Amino acid sequence: MIIPTKHTNFSESLLGFGGYILTRLESPVSVDDLWKQYQIDYKNEMYFAKHGFDNLLLAIVFLYSIGAVNEQNGAITKCG
C-alpha cells in the first residue's frame, strides 16, 4: 500500500517507508547497505513496521519516480 489508510499505520505504508529511507541517505548508499541498516534499525526498534526487501525496492522506485532520489554507479543519493 503506497499511502496509509485508517487501518494502516503510516510506517507500514510505502510512503512512510520512503520517509525512513530518506532519513538514511545522508551520503550515497547501496541498496544492500540500505537493507542491512533497515534490518538493524528494525531489530533495535528504531523503525516499528516490518517490511520485506520487495517493499524496500518499491519505496526506492516510488522515491525515484517523484524525483526524491537518484541512482549513480549503484548508489542511491538524495536529490536536493
C-alpha positions, 0 to 999 in steps of 0.5 A: 500500500503506497499511502496509509489508510485508517487501518494502516499505520503510516510506517507500514505504508510505502510512503512512510517507508520512503520517509525512513529511507530518506532519513538514511541517505545522508551520503550515497548508499547501496541498496544492500547497505540500505537493507542491512541498516533497515534490518538493524534499525528494525531489530533495535526498534528504531523503525516499528513496521516490518517490511520485506526487501520487495517493499524496500525496492518499491519505496526506492522506485516510488522515491525515484519516480517523484524525483526524491532520489537518484541512482549513480554507479549503484548508489542511491543519493538524495536529490536536493 
